[in-house]
Amino acid sequence: MHRLLYALAAGLLGAGIVHIAVLLMLPEFSERDAWSRLGPDSDIYAVHRIDGGPAAEVLRGFEDPLFYVSACRFDLEDGFAHIKAPGGAPFWSASVYGRNGRNLYSFNDRTATNGALDFVVVTPAQMIDIRKELPPALVSSVFVEADIGQGIAVVRTFVPDRTWADKAAALHSGMTCRQEQ
């Protein structure tokens, strides 16, 4: 009887470990990740609105009607990514995700200078070059150092009521995402 209980417990423990391992490996092997789902709809360095309609399913968790959401895919191989937008929204937050979907960095309008959205995503090697001589255009930028090749920048804007919709829409329509060297 003890052998049967021991074998049953060992089997359940082994099945649990395998189950957890498969769940943790799933993002690495998934073909329907955020990168590939944004791919058909947006080029690298193109700002893509993903709130509302069928596009809201591109990145799960952003279907909230109180938020406007835009995303931009970037590739750091030939230069760094510079994302900018005018301020004025009641609250915005930005996140940088690796191509595998892992959140690498998040910040909001309280972190930025004057509430304006202005951040740069760089590799460690690019950061060393920038520190040698900081370009004047990047003085007020938030620097996100990430050891990745490609990623996604996601910007969310809070719209508490209709009176803020125009300001939030202006932030997203004025958002730029470009490669710089």
Protein Blocks (a to p, Z undefined) as FASTA:
>chain_A
ZZmmmmmmmmmmmmmmmmmmmmmmmmmmpckbfklmmmmmpcehiacdfeghjklmmpgh
ilpfkbccddddddfkloccdddddehifbdcdddddfkopafbdcdfklpghhiacddd
ddfklmmmmmmpccfklmmpccdddddfbdcdddddddfbfklmmmmmmmmmmpccdddZ
Z
